[in-house]
């Protein structure tokens, strides 16, 4: 692309006007920071929670920027494109400057409180099984041309996201499976993305430190299926979830579900620790499903992906073939096997609903054994879920070991106290603020046939305490602890 003039940006965004202030020229890139400005760079003034980008426009102009995107006129000597929503403008301009790459990719989007990562990995496997080389954008990693790329956010910012899409095309990818967070939707990060299909997994408590309440949280998720501008993608929603059923009713979406009447559902379900088998009923016929993913919630994830594949015109046979070929998802019920006579599973469960799902699944695996859970709650995040998770852990596990997660700026003991306040009855309750020691305690307590669940951090490779991130991977720690105890079994 040769670049965009101020008038081009105004036409692209719509509802905008240009205020000429002696700038001019064309922009070919976006300056993420004012000091990154230059004659070829566009600076977009975003109003954030703690800072307003309009206050830094002067720095951007001093660095050479000749065009600004603003929500109100400024005195700076640069052409200004005045828009109603700078975040949306940023996303649309980022897509245009990158050559609108998602228009040439078949992009599948999945949103919901829980299940996004698993669903994205499943859909990538399905797309590949259907003969479409596929990328991935998600919490654990992105995958471009078959190669992993480190992820910093579930859904990257608009400029980074569009460059990922462009790289996928350059590497020969034809499709992409993508997690879409509520933050990304409310911040318009995906306004410039063309989705071939979208799936809603569920809505349960999380991120209520960011959203004012469940209704605002729901409305953010709804934007994927009913964007403020542009066509809506074909969508499917989980009919077993109250918000999913509501979304399907309001927008006429395809329904999937294990229990509720649905367009995509399952019968003859068989589950154990090794995985799940079922007959899946779809609008295109019935197929046999086999997956190494265990638990009822993972069956729901599989049904959502099969529904999404149907909306993309992919045959159900390709969908179940792809699902069967996926060995697992990093940090999602990931087994740690050192030859011990009990199970150790690492899972990202960090919400009340996901913790309950994981513990109920573990109970099904344990048979005559016990369920032991190690978990904490993140600092500087939704505090309302802490006592709920304490209650769930103690009621559903035989032993609950409460520890630190990522305390961030909060005192670990304060977070633990809030968790324990909800854990008033049930199994044995232990408190060990040191996460490594807590994992060691759980392994030490484990006997034959027990199931130890290490919950909360999953794939994460660091622990943040007082603003400092130190290397810490639950999976590695579990292996180290098991190796130290190996001679004891």
C-alpha positions as a Markdown table, in Angstrom:
| # | Residue | x | y | z |
|---|---|---|---|---|
| 1 | Unk | 0.0 | 0.0 | 0.0 |
| 2 | Unk | 1.2 | 3.5 | -0.9 |
| 3 | Unk | -0.3 | 4.9 | 2.3 |
| 4 | Unk | -3.3 | 6.8 | 3.5 |
| 5 | Unk | -4.1 | 10.5 | 3.5 |
| 6 | Unk | -6.2 | 12.1 | 6.1 |
| 7 | Unk | -9.2 | 12.1 | 3.7 |
| 8 | Unk | -8.7 | 8.4 | 3.1 |
| 9 | Unk | -8.8 | 7.7 | 6.8 |
| 10 | Unk | -12.0 | 9.7 | 7.2 |
| 11 | Unk | -13.7 | 7.8 | 4.4 |
| 12 | Unk | -12.5 | 4.5 | 5.8 |
| 13 | Unk | -13.8 | 5.1 | 9.3 |
| 14 | Unk | -17.1 | 6.8 | 8.4 |
| 15 | Unk | -18.7 | 9.5 | 10.4 |
| 16 | Unk | -15.4 | 11.4 | 10.5 |
| 17 | Unk | -14.2 | 14.8 | 9.4 |
| 18 | Unk | -10.8 | 16.2 | 8.5 |
| 19 | Unk | -9.5 | 19.4 | 10.2 |
| 20 | Unk | -6.5 | 20.6 | 8.1 |
| 21 | Unk | -3.8 | 22.0 | 10.3 |
| 22 | Unk | -0.8 | 22.2 | 7.9 |
| 23 | Unk | 0.2 | 18.5 | 8.1 |
| 24 | Unk | -0.6 | 16.4 | 5.0 |
| 25 | Unk | 1.2 | 13.6 | 3.4 |
| 26 | Unk | 0.5 | 9.9 | 3.7 |
| 27 | Unk | 0.9 | 7.4 | 6.5 |
| 28 | Unk | 2.1 | 3.9 | 6.1 |
| 29 | Unk | 2.4 | 2.8 | 9.7 |
| 30 | Unk | 0.9 | 3.4 | 13.2 |
| 31 | Unk | 3.0 | 4.9 | 16.0 |
| 32 | Unk | 2.3 | 2.9 | 19.1 |
| 33 | Unk | 4.0 | 5.6 | 21.3 |
| 34 | Unk | 4.3 | 9.4 | 20.5 |
| 35 | Unk | 8.1 | 9.1 | 20.4 |
| 36 | Unk | 7.8 | 6.5 | 17.6 |
| 37 | Unk | 6.3 | 9.2 | 15.4 |
| 38 | Unk | 7.5 | 10.4 | 12.0 |
| 39 | Unk | 6.3 | 11.8 | 8.7 |
| 40 | Unk | 5.1 | 8.4 | 7.7 |
| 41 | Unk | 3.4 | 7.5 | 11.0 |
| 42 | Unk | -0.2 | 8.0 | 12.2 |
| 43 | Unk | -0.7 | 8.7 | 15.9 |
| 44 | Unk | -4.1 | 7.7 | 17.3 |
| 45 | Unk | -5.2 | 9.5 | 20.4 |
| 46 | Unk | -6.9 | 6.8 | 22.6 |
| 47 | Unk | -8.6 | 7.7 | 25.9 |
| 48 | Unk | -7.6 | 5.0 | 28.3 |
| 49 | Unk | -8.4 | 4.3 | 32.0 |
| 50 | Unk | -5.3 | 6.0 | 33.4 |
| 51 | Unk | -4.1 | 8.2 | 30.5 |
| 52 | Unk | -5.6 | 10.1 | 27.6 |
| 53 | Unk | -3.7 | 9.9 | 24.3 |
| 54 | Unk | -4.8 | 13.4 | 23.4 |
| 55 | Unk | -2.3 | 14.7 | 26.0 |
| 56 | Unk | 0.5 | 13.2 | 24.0 |
| 57 | Unk | -0.4 | 14.5 | 20.6 |
| 58 | Unk | 2.1 | 17.3 | 20.9 |
| 59 | Unk | 4.9 | 14.8 | 21.4 |
| 60 | Unk | 3.8 | 12.8 | 18.4 |
| 61 | Unk | 3.8 | 16.0 | 16.2 |
| 62 | Unk | 7.2 | 17.0 | 17.6 |
| 63 | Unk | 8.5 | 13.5 | 16.5 |
| 64 | Unk | 7.3 | 14.2 | 13.0 |
| 65 | Unk | 3.7 | 13.0 | 12.8 |
| 66 | Unk | 1.6 | 15.0 | 10.2 |
| 67 | Unk | -1.7 | 13.3 | 10.7 |
| 68 | Unk | -3.5 | 12.5 | 14.0 |
| 69 | Unk | -6.7 | 10.6 | 14.7 |
| 70 | Unk | -8.6 | 12.4 | 17.5 |
| 71 | Unk | -12.0 | 12.4 | 19.2 |
| 72 | Unk | -11.8 | 16.2 | 19.7 |
| 73 | Unk | -10.0 | 19.0 | 17.9 |
| 74 | Unk | -6.5 | 19.8 | 19.2 |
| 75 | Unk | -4.3 | 22.9 | 18.7 |
| 76 | Unk | -1.4 | 20.9 | 17.3 |
| 77 | Unk | -0.1 | 21.7 | 13.9 |
| 78 | Unk | -1.0 | 18.4 | 12.2 |
| 79 | Unk | -4.0 | 17.4 | 10.1 |
| 80 | Unk | -6.6 | 15.8 | 12.3 |
| 81 | Unk | -9.2 | 13.2 | 11.6 |
| 82 | Unk | -11.9 | 13.7 | 14.1 |
| 83 | Unk | -13.8 | 10.4 | 14.8 |
| 84 | Unk | -16.5 | 9.3 | 17.3 |
| 85 | Unk | -14.4 | 6.3 | 18.4 |
| 86 | Unk | -10.6 | 6.4 | 18.1 |
| 87 | Unk | -10.3 | 2.7 | 19.1 |
| 88 | Unk | -12.5 | 1.6 | 16.2 |
| 89 | Unk | -10.7 | 3.9 | 13.8 |
| 90 | Unk | -7.3 | 2.4 | 14.9 |
| 91 | Unk | -8.5 | -1.1 | 14.2 |
| 92 | Unk | -9.9 | -0.1 | 10.7 |
| 93 | Unk | -6.7 | 1.8 | 9.8 |
| 94 | Unk | -4.5 | -1.0 | 11.0 |
| 95 | Unk | -6.4 | -3.5 | 8.8 |
| 96 | Unk | -6.1 | -1.1 | 5.8 |
| 97 | Unk | -2.4 | -0.5 | 6.2 |
| 98 | Unk | -1.8 | -4.2 | 6.4 |
| 99 | Unk | -3.7 | -4.8 | 3.2 |
| 100 | Unk | -6.9 | -6.1 | 4.9 |
| 101 | Unk | -5.4 | -9.6 | 5.3 |
| 102 | Unk | -8.3 | -11.2 | 7.2 |
| 103 | Unk | -10.4 | -10.8 | 4.1 |
| 104 | Unk | -8.2 | -13.5 | 2.5 |
| 105 | Unk | -8.2 | -15.8 | 5.5 |
| 106 | Unk | -11.0 | -17.9 | 6.8 |
| 107 | Unk | -11.1 | -16.6 | 10.3 |
| 108 | Unk | -12.9 | -18.5 | 13.1 |
| 109 | Unk | -13.5 | -16.6 | 16.3 |
| 110 | Unk | -14.5 | -18.0 | 19.7 |
| 111 | Unk | -15.5 | -16.0 | 22.7 |
| 112 | Unk | -16.7 | -16.8 | 26.2 |
| 113 | Unk | -15.5 | -16.9 | 29.8 |
| 114 | Unk | -14.1 | -20.4 | 29.6 |
| 115 | Unk | -13.2 | -22.8 | 26.7 |
| 116 | Unk | -11.7 | -20.2 | 24.3 |
| 117 | Unk | -8.2 | -21.7 | 24.2 |
| 118 | Unk | -9.4 | -25.3 | 23.9 |
| 119 | Unk | -11.9 | -24.4 | 21.2 |
| 120 | Unk | -9.3 | -22.5 | 19.2 |
| 121 | Unk | -6.9 | -25.4 | 19.3 |
| 122 | Unk | -9.7 | -27.8 | 18.3 |
| 123 | Unk | -10.8 | -25.6 | 15.4 |
| 124 | Unk | -7.2 | -25.3 | 14.1 |
| 125 | Unk | -7.0 | -29.1 | 14.1 |
| 126 | Unk | -10.4 | -29.2 | 12.3 |
| 127 | Unk | -9.3 | -26.7 | 9.7 |
| 128 | Unk | -6.1 | -28.6 | 9.0 |
| 129 | Unk | -8.0 | -31.9 | 8.8 |
| 130 | Unk | -10.2 | -30.2 | 6.1 |
| 131 | Unk | -7.1 | -29.4 | 4.1 |
| 132 | Unk | -6.8 | -25.7 | 5.1 |
| 133 | Unk | -3.4 | -24.7 | 6.5 |
| 134 | Unk | -4.3 | -22.8 | 9.6 |
| 135 | Unk | -2.8 | -20.2 | 12.0 |
| 136 | Unk | -3.8 | -19.6 | 15.6 |
| 137 | Unk | -4.2 | -16.5 | 17.7 |
| 138 | Unk | -4.7 | -17.2 | 21.4 |
| 139 | Unk | -3.7 | -17.1 | 25.1 |
| 140 | Unk | -1.0 | -19.7 | 25.1 |
| 141 | Unk | 0.6 | -18.8 | 21.8 |
| 142 | Unk | 0.0 | -17.7 | 18.2 |
| 143 | Unk | 0.9 | -20.1 | 15.4 |
| 144 | Unk | 2.1 | -18.6 | 12.0 |
| 145 | Unk | 3.0 | -20.9 | 9.1 |
| 146 | Unk | 3.2 | -23.8 | 11.6 |
| 147 | Unk | 5.6 | -22.0 | 13.9 |
| 148 | Unk | 4.8 | -20.8 | 17.4 |
| 149 | Unk | 4.9 | -17.1 | 18.2 |
| 150 | Unk | 4.9 | -15.9 | 21.8 |
| 151 | Unk | 1.6 | -14.3 | 22.9 |
| 152 | Unk | 1.3 | -11.4 | 25.3 |
| 153 | Unk | -2.5 | -11.1 | 25.2 |
| 154 | Unk | -5.4 | -13.4 | 24.4 |
| 155 | Unk | -6.3 | -11.1 | 21.6 |
| 156 | Unk | -3.4 | -8.7 | 20.5 |
| 157 | Unk | -3.9 | -5.0 | 19.8 |
| 158 | Unk | -5.2 | -4.1 | 16.3 |
| 159 | Unk | -1.8 | -3.3 | 14.7 |
| 160 | Unk | -0.1 | -6.4 | 16.0 |
| 161 | Unk | -3.1 | -8.6 | 15.1 |
| 162 | Unk | -3.3 | -7.4 | 11.5 |
| 163 | Unk | 0.5 | -7.9 | 11.1 |
| 164 | Unk | 0.0 | -11.5 | 12.4 |
| 165 | Unk | -2.7 | -12.1 | 9.8 |
| 166 | Unk | -0.4 | -10.7 | 7.1 |
| 167 | Unk | 2.4 | -13.0 | 8.2 |
| 168 | Unk | 0.0 | -15.9 | 8.1 |
| 169 | Unk | -0.8 | -15.2 | 4.5 |
| 170 | Unk | 2.9 | -14.7 | 3.6 |
| 171 | Unk | 3.6 | -18.1 | 5.2 |
| 172 | Unk | 0.9 | -19.9 | 3.2 |
| 173 | Unk | -1.8 | -20.1 | 5.8 |
| 174 | Unk | -5.4 | -20.1 | 4.5 |
| 175 | Unk | -7.3 | -19.9 | 7.7 |
| 176 | Unk | -7.0 | -18.9 | 11.4 |
| 177 | Unk | -8.6 | -20.0 | 14.6 |
| 178 | Unk | -8.7 | -17.1 | 17.0 |
| 179 | Unk | -9.7 | -16.4 | 20.6 |
| 180 | Unk | -11.6 | -13.2 | 21.1 |
| 181 | Unk | -11.6 | -11.7 | 24.6 |
| 182 | Unk | -14.3 | -9.4 | 26.0 |
| 183 | Unk | -11.6 | -6.8 | 26.5 |
| 184 | Unk | -10.7 | -7.0 | 22.8 |
| 185 | Unk | -14.4 | -6.7 | 21.8 |
| 186 | Unk | -15.1 | -3.7 | 24.1 |
| 187 | Unk | -11.9 | -2.0 | 23.0 |
| 188 | Unk | -12.8 | -2.6 | 19.3 |
| 189 | Unk | -9.5 | -4.5 | 18.6 |
| 190 | Unk | -11.2 | -6.8 | 16.1 |
| 191 | Unk | -13.3 | -4.1 | 14.3 |
| 192 | Unk | -11.1 | -4.7 | 11.2 |
| 193 | Unk | -11.4 | -8.5 | 11.2 |
| 194 | Unk | -13.6 | -10.4 | 8.8 |
| 195 | Unk | -14.9 | -13.5 | 10.6 |
| 196 | Unk | -16.1 | -16.5 | 8.6 |
| 197 | Unk | -17.8 | -17.9 | 11.7 |
| 198 | Unk | -18.0 | -17.2 | 15.4 |
| 199 | Unk | -18.9 | -19.3 | 18.5 |
| 200 | Unk | -20.0 | -18.4 | 22.0 |
| 201 | Unk | -19.0 | -20.9 | 24.7 |
| 202 | Unk | -20.4 | -19.5 | 28.0 |
| 203 | Unk | -20.6 | -16.5 | 30.3 |
| 204 | Unk | -19.6 | -17.0 | 34.0 |
| 205 | Unk | -17.9 | -14.8 | 36.6 |
| 206 | Unk | -14.6 | -13.2 | 35.5 |
| 207 | Unk | -13.3 | -9.8 | 34.6 |
| 208 | Unk | -15.9 | -8.0 | 36.7 |
| 209 | Unk | -13.1 | -5.7 | 37.8 |
| 210 | Unk | -13.2 | -4.5 | 34.2 |
| 211 | Unk | -16.8 | -4.8 | 33.2 |
| 212 | Unk | -19.4 | -3.0 | 35.4 |
| 213 | Unk | -21.5 | -6.2 | 35.7 |
| 214 | Unk | -22.7 | -9.3 | 33.9 |
| 215 | Unk | -25.0 | -7.4 | 31.5 |
| 216 | Unk | -22.1 | -5.2 | 30.3 |
| 217 | Unk | -19.9 | -8.3 | 30.1 |
| 218 | Unk | -22.5 | -10.0 | 28.0 |
| 219 | Unk | -23.0 | -7.0 | 25.7 |
| 220 | Unk | -19.2 | -7.0 | 25.1 |
| 221 | Unk | -19.3 | -10.7 | 24.0 |
| 222 | Unk | -22.4 | -10.0 | 21.9 |
| 223 | Unk | -20.4 | -7.5 | 19.7 |
| 224 | Unk | -18.7 | -10.5 | 18.0 |
| 225 | Unk | -22.1 | -11.6 | 16.7 |
| 226 | Unk | -23.7 | -8.2 | 16.3 |
| 227 | Unk | -20.9 | -5.7 | 15.5 |
| 228 | Unk | -21.6 | -2.0 | 15.7 |
| 229 | Unk | -20.8 | -1.7 | 11.9 |
| 230 | Unk | -20.3 | -4.2 | 9.1 |
| 231 | Unk | -21.8 | -7.6 | 8.5 |
| 232 | Unk | -22.3 | -10.1 | 11.3 |
| 233 | Unk | -20.6 | -13.5 | 10.9 |
| 234 | Unk | -22.6 | -16.7 | 11.0 |
| 235 | Unk | -22.7 | -17.7 | 14.7 |
| 236 | Unk | -23.3 | -20.5 | 17.1 |
| 237 | Unk | -24.0 | -20.4 | 20.8 |
| 238 | Unk | -24.0 | -22.8 | 23.7 |
| 239 | Unk | -27.7 | -23.6 | 24.5 |
| 240 | Unk | -26.7 | -25.1 | 27.9 |
| 241 | Unk | -25.6 | -21.7 | 29.0 |
| 242 | Unk | -28.2 | -19.1 | 30.0 |
| 243 | Unk | -26.4 | -16.3 | 28.2 |
| 244 | Unk | -25.7 | -18.5 | 25.2 |
| 245 | Unk | -29.4 | -19.4 | 24.9 |
| 246 | Unk | -30.3 | -15.7 | 25.2 |
| 247 | Unk | -27.8 | -14.9 | 22.5 |
| 248 | Unk | -29.2 | -17.6 | 20.2 |
| 249 | Unk | -32.7 | -16.3 | 20.8 |
| 250 | Unk | -31.9 | -12.7 | 20.2 |
| 251 | Unk | -29.8 | -13.2 | 17.0 |
| 252 | Unk | -31.1 | -16.5 | 15.6 |
| 253 | Unk | -27.8 | -18.3 | 16.0 |
| 254 | Unk | -27.2 | -22.0 | 15.5 |
| 255 | Unk | -27.4 | -23.8 | 18.9 |
| 256 | Unk | -25.1 | -26.5 | 20.3 |
| 257 | Unk | -25.4 | -28.3 | 23.6 |
| 258 | Unk | -25.1 | -31.4 | 25.6 |
| 259 | Unk | -28.4 | -31.1 | 27.6 |
| 260 | Unk | -30.6 | -28.5 | 26.1 |
| 261 | Unk | -32.4 | -29.0 | 22.7 |
| 262 | Unk | -29.9 | -27.9 | 20.0 |
| 263 | Unk | -29.0 | -28.1 | 16.3 |
| 264 | Unk | -25.7 | -29.8 | 17.2 |
| 265 | Unk | -25.8 | -32.2 | 20.1 |
| 266 | Unk | -24.5 | -35.5 | 21.4 |
| 267 | Unk | -26.0 | -38.9 | 22.4 |
| 268 | Unk | -24.6 | -42.2 | 23.6 |
| 269 | Unk | -21.9 | -40.3 | 25.5 |
| 270 | Unk | -19.1 | -42.3 | 27.1 |
| 271 | Unk | -16.5 | -40.6 | 29.3 |
| 272 | Unk | -13.5 | -41.6 | 31.3 |
| 273 | Unk | -10.0 | -40.2 | 32.2 |
| 274 | Unk | -8.8 | -41.2 | 28.7 |
| 275 | Unk | -11.3 | -39.1 | 26.9 |
| 276 | Unk | -14.8 | -39.0 | 25.4 |
| 277 | Unk | -16.7 | -40.9 | 22.8 |
| 278 | Unk | -20.2 | -39.9 | 21.5 |
| 279 | Unk | -22.4 | -39.8 | 18.5 |
| 280 | Unk | -22.8 | -36.2 | 17.4 |
| 281 | Unk | -26.0 | -35.1 | 15.7 |
| 282 | Unk | -25.6 | -32.2 | 13.2 |
| 283 | Unk | -27.7 | -30.6 | 10.5 |
| 284 | Unk | -25.5 | -32.4 | 8.0 |
| 285 | Unk | -25.8 | -35.8 | 9.6 |
| 286 | Unk | -24.5 | -37.9 | 12.4 |
| 287 | Unk | -20.8 | -38.7 | 13.1 |
| 288 | Unk | -18.8 | -40.6 | 15.7 |
| 289 | Unk | -16.8 | -38.4 | 17.9 |
| 290 | Unk | -13.6 | -39.6 | 19.7 |
| 291 | Unk | -11.4 | -37.2 | 21.6 |
| 292 | Unk | -8.6 | -37.4 | 24.2 |
| 293 | Unk | -10.1 | -34.4 | 25.9 |
| 294 | Unk | -12.0 | -35.5 | 29.0 |
| 295 | Unk | -14.9 | -33.9 | 30.9 |
| 296 | Unk | -18.4 | -32.8 | 30.0 |
| 297 | Unk | -17.2 | -29.2 | 29.5 |
| 298 | Unk | -14.8 | -30.4 | 26.8 |
| 299 | Unk | -17.6 | -32.3 | 25.1 |
| 300 | Unk | -19.3 | -28.9 | 25.0 |
| 301 | Unk | -16.2 | -27.3 | 23.5 |
| 302 | Unk | -16.1 | -30.1 | 20.8 |
| 303 | Unk | -19.8 | -29.5 | 19.9 |
| 304 | Unk | -19.2 | -25.8 | 19.6 |
| 305 | Unk | -16.3 | -26.4 | 17.2 |
| 306 | Unk | -18.3 | -28.8 | 15.2 |
| 307 | Unk | -21.1 | -26.2 | 15.0 |
| 308 | Unk | -18.6 | -23.6 | 13.9 |
| 309 | Unk | -17.2 | -25.9 | 11.2 |
| 310 | Unk | -20.7 | -26.5 | 9.9 |
| 311 | Unk | -21.2 | -22.7 | 9.6 |
| 312 | Unk | -17.9 | -22.5 | 7.6 |
| 313 | Unk | -19.1 | -25.2 | 5.2 |
| 314 | Unk | -16.8 | -27.9 | 6.5 |
| 315 | Unk | -18.1 | -31.5 | 6.6 |
| 316 | Unk | -18.7 | -33.0 | 10.1 |
| 317 | Unk | -16.4 | -35.9 | 9.1 |
| 318 | Unk | -13.5 | -33.5 | 8.8 |
| 319 | Unk | -14.5 | -31.9 | 12.1 |
| 320 | Unk | -14.4 | -35.2 | 14.1 |
| 321 | Unk | -11.2 | -36.3 | 12.3 |
| 322 | Unk | -9.4 | -33.1 | 13.4 |
| 323 | Unk | -10.7 | -33.3 | 16.9 |
| 324 | Unk | -9.6 | -37.0 | 17.2 |
| 325 | Unk | -6.1 | -36.0 | 16.1 |
| 326 | Unk | -5.6 | -33.3 | 18.8 |
| 327 | Unk | -3.5 | -34.8 | 21.6 |
| 328 | Unk | -4.2 | -32.1 | 24.1 |
| 329 | Unk | -4.0 | -28.4 | 24.8 |
| 330 | Unk | -1.1 | -26.9 | 26.8 |
| 331 | Unk | -2.1 | -26.3 | 30.5 |
| 332 | Unk | -5.6 | -27.6 | 30.0 |
| 333 | Unk | -6.1 | -30.8 | 32.0 |
| 334 | Unk | -2.5 | -31.5 | 31.0 |
| 335 | Unk | -1.3 | -34.8 | 32.7 |
| 336 | Unk | 2.1 | -34.9 | 34.4 |
| 337 | Unk | 3.3 | -38.5 | 34.4 |
| 338 | Unk | 6.4 | -39.6 | 36.2 |
| 339 | Unk | 5.2 | -43.1 | 36.7 |
| 340 | Unk | 3.4 | -42.3 | 40.0 |
| 341 | Unk | 0.4 | -44.4 | 41.0 |
| 342 | Unk | -1.9 | -41.3 | 41.1 |
| 343 | Unk | -2.8 | -38.7 | 38.6 |
| 344 | Unk | -1.5 | -35.1 | 38.4 |
| 345 | Unk | -3.3 | -32.7 | 36.2 |
| 346 | Unk | -2.4 | -29.0 | 35.5 |
| 347 | Unk | -5.2 | -26.8 | 34.4 |
| 348 | Unk | -5.7 | -23.1 | 33.7 |
| 349 | Unk | -9.0 | -23.1 | 35.7 |
| 350 | Unk | -9.1 | -19.6 | 37.3 |
| 351 | Unk | -12.9 | -18.9 | 37.5 |
| 352 | Unk | -15.6 | -20.4 | 39.7 |
| 353 | Unk | -17.2 | -22.2 | 36.7 |
| 354 | Unk | -14.0 | -23.6 | 35.3 |
| 355 | Unk | -12.8 | -24.8 | 38.7 |
| 356 | Unk | -16.1 | -26.5 | 39.3 |
| 357 | Unk | -15.9 | -28.2 | 35.9 |
| 358 | Unk | -12.4 | -29.4 | 36.4 |
| 359 | Unk | -13.1 | -30.8 | 39.9 |
| 360 | Unk | -16.2 | -32.6 | 38.8 |
| 361 | Unk | -14.3 | -34.1 | 35.9 |
| 362 | Unk | -11.5 | -35.1 | 38.3 |
| 363 | Unk | -14.1 | -36.7 | 40.6 |
| 364 | Unk | -15.2 | -38.9 | 37.7 |
| 365 | Unk | -11.6 | -40.0 | 37.0 |
| 366 | Unk | -10.8 | -40.7 | 40.7 |
| 367 | Unk | -13.1 | -43.7 | 41.2 |
| 368 | Unk | -12.3 | -44.8 | 44.7 |
| 369 | Unk | -9.4 | -42.3 | 45.0 |
| 370 | Unk | -9.5 | -38.8 | 46.4 |
| 371 | Unk | -9.4 | -35.4 | 44.6 |
| 372 | Unk | -6.7 | -33.0 | 45.9 |
| 373 | Unk | -6.7 | -29.5 | 44.5 |
| 374 | Unk | -4.0 | -26.7 | 44.7 |
| 375 | Unk | -5.2 | -23.3 | 43.7 |
| 376 | Unk | -5.2 | -19.6 | 44.4 |
| 377 | Unk | -6.6 | -16.4 | 42.8 |
| 378 | Unk | -4.9 | -13.7 | 40.9 |
| 379 | Unk | -4.2 | -10.3 | 42.4 |
| 380 | Unk | -5.6 | -7.0 | 40.9 |
| 381 | Unk | -8.4 | -9.0 | 39.3 |
| 382 | Unk | -12.1 | -9.7 | 40.0 |
| 383 | Unk | -12.0 | -10.2 | 43.8 |
| 384 | Unk | -15.7 | -11.3 | 44.0 |
| 385 | Unk | -14.8 | -14.7 | 42.7 |
| 386 | Unk | -12.3 | -15.5 | 45.5 |
| 387 | Unk | -14.8 | -16.7 | 48.2 |
| 388 | Unk | -16.8 | -18.5 | 45.5 |
| 389 | Unk | -13.7 | -20.5 | 44.4 |
| 390 | Unk | -12.9 | -21.3 | 48.0 |
| 391 | Unk | -16.4 | -22.7 | 48.5 |
| 392 | Unk | -16.3 | -24.7 | 45.3 |
| 393 | Unk | -12.8 | -26.2 | 46.0 |
| 394 | Unk | -13.6 | -27.3 | 49.6 |
| 395 | Unk | -17.0 | -28.7 | 48.6 |
| 396 | Unk | -15.8 | -30.6 | 45.6 |
| 397 | Unk | -12.3 | -31.8 | 46.6 |
| 398 | Unk | -11.3 | -34.1 | 49.5 |
| 399 | Unk | -8.3 | -31.9 | 50.1 |
| 400 | Unk | -8.1 | -28.2 | 49.1 |
| 401 | Unk | -4.6 | -26.5 | 49.4 |
| 402 | Unk | -5.0 | -22.8 | 49.1 |
| 403 | Unk | -1.9 | -21.0 | 47.8 |
| 404 | Unk | -0.8 | -18.0 | 45.8 |
| 405 | Unk | -1.5 | -17.6 | 42.1 |
| 406 | Unk | -0.1 | -14.3 | 40.6 |
| 407 | Unk | -0.6 | -11.9 | 43.6 |
| 408 | Unk | 0.7 | -9.0 | 41.5 |
| 409 | Unk | 0.5 | -5.8 | 43.7 |
| 410 | Unk | -1.7 | -7.4 | 46.4 |
| 411 | Unk | -0.6 | -9.2 | 49.6 |
| 412 | Unk | -0.8 | -12.9 | 49.0 |
| 413 | Unk | -2.1 | -13.6 | 52.5 |
| 414 | Unk | -4.9 | -11.1 | 52.0 |
| 415 | Unk | -6.0 | -12.9 | 48.8 |
| 416 | Unk | -5.9 | -16.2 | 50.6 |
| 417 | Unk | -8.0 | -14.9 | 53.5 |
| 418 | Unk | -10.7 | -13.9 | 51.0 |
| 419 | Unk | -10.6 | -17.3 | 49.4 |
| 420 | Unk | -10.8 | -19.1 | 52.8 |
| 421 | Unk | -13.7 | -16.9 | 53.9 |
| 422 | Unk | -15.9 | -18.8 | 51.4 |
| 423 | Unk | -14.5 | -22.3 | 52.2 |
| 424 | Unk | -16.7 | -22.9 | 55.3 |
| 425 | Unk | -17.5 | -26.6 | 54.9 |
| 426 | Unk | -16.4 | -29.7 | 53.0 |
| 427 | Unk | -13.1 | -31.5 | 52.8 |
| 428 | Unk | -9.8 | -31.0 | 54.4 |
| 429 | Unk | -8.5 | -27.4 | 54.0 |
| 430 | Unk | -4.8 | -26.5 | 54.0 |
| 431 | Unk | -3.1 | -23.1 | 53.5 |
| 432 | Unk | 0.4 | -22.8 | 52.1 |
| 433 | Unk | 1.2 | -19.3 | 50.5 |
| 434 | Unk | 4.3 | -20.6 | 48.8 |
| 435 | Unk | 3.0 | -22.2 | 45.5 |
| 436 | Unk | 6.0 | -24.5 | 45.1 |
| 437 | Unk | 5.6 | -25.8 | 48.7 |
| 438 | Unk | 1.8 | -26.1 | 48.1 |
| 439 | Unk | 2.3 | -28.3 | 45.1 |
| 440 | Unk | 4.8 | -30.4 | 47.0 |
| 441 | Unk | 2.3 | -30.8 | 49.9 |
| 442 | Unk | -0.4 | -32.0 | 47.5 |
| 443 | Unk | 1.9 | -34.6 | 45.9 |
| 444 | Unk | 3.1 | -35.7 | 49.4 |
| 445 | Unk | -0.5 | -36.2 | 50.5 |
| 446 | Unk | -1.5 | -38.2 | 47.3 |
| 447 | Unk | -2.1 | -41.9 | 47.6 |
| 448 | Unk | -2.8 | -44.6 | 45.0 |
| 449 | Unk | -5.6 | -43.6 | 42.6 |
| 450 | Unk | -5.9 | -40.1 | 43.8 |
| 451 | Unk | -6.2 | -37.2 | 41.4 |
| 452 | Unk | -4.1 | -34.0 | 42.1 |
| 453 | Unk | -5.4 | -30.9 | 40.3 |
| 454 | Unk | -3.0 | -28.0 | 40.1 |
| 455 | Unk | -5.3 | -25.2 | 39.0 |
| 456 | Unk | -5.1 | -21.5 | 38.0 |
| 457 | Unk | -1.9 | -21.0 | 35.9 |
| 458 | Unk | -2.0 | -23.7 | 33.4 |
| 459 | Unk | 0.5 | -22.9 | 30.6 |
| 460 | Unk | 1.9 | -19.8 | 32.3 |
| 461 | Unk | 5.7 | -19.8 | 32.7 |
| 462 | Unk | 6.0 | -17.1 | 35.3 |
| 463 | Unk | 4.6 | -15.9 | 38.6 |
| 464 | Unk | 4.1 | -12.2 | 39.2 |
| 465 | Unk | 4.7 | -11.0 | 42.8 |
| 466 | Unk | 4.9 | -7.3 | 43.7 |
| 467 | Unk | 5.5 | -6.3 | 40.1 |
| 468 | Unk | 8.3 | -8.8 | 39.5 |
| 469 | Unk | 7.8 | -11.9 | 37.3 |
| 470 | Unk | 10.0 | -14.9 | 38.1 |
| 471 | Unk | 10.2 | -18.1 | 36.2 |
| 472 | Unk | 7.5 | -20.5 | 37.5 |
| 473 | Unk | 5.7 | -23.3 | 35.5 |
| 474 | Unk | 3.3 | -25.5 | 37.4 |
| 475 | Unk | 4.2 | -28.4 | 35.1 |
| 476 | Unk | 7.9 | -28.1 | 35.7 |
| 477 | Unk | 7.4 | -27.8 | 39.4 |
| 478 | Unk | 5.2 | -30.8 | 39.5 |
| 479 | Unk | 7.8 | -32.9 | 37.6 |
| 480 | Unk | 10.5 | -31.8 | 40.0 |
| 481 | Unk | 8.4 | -32.6 | 43.0 |
| 482 | Unk | 7.4 | -36.0 | 41.6 |
| 483 | Unk | 11.0 | -36.8 | 40.7 |
| 484 | Unk | 12.0 | -36.1 | 44.3 |
| 485 | Unk | 9.3 | -38.5 | 45.6 |
| 486 | Unk | 9.8 | -41.2 | 42.9 |
| 487 | Unk | 11.5 | -43.6 | 45.2 |
| 488 | Unk | 8.5 | -43.5 | 47.5 |
| 489 | Unk | 6.2 | -45.5 | 45.2 |
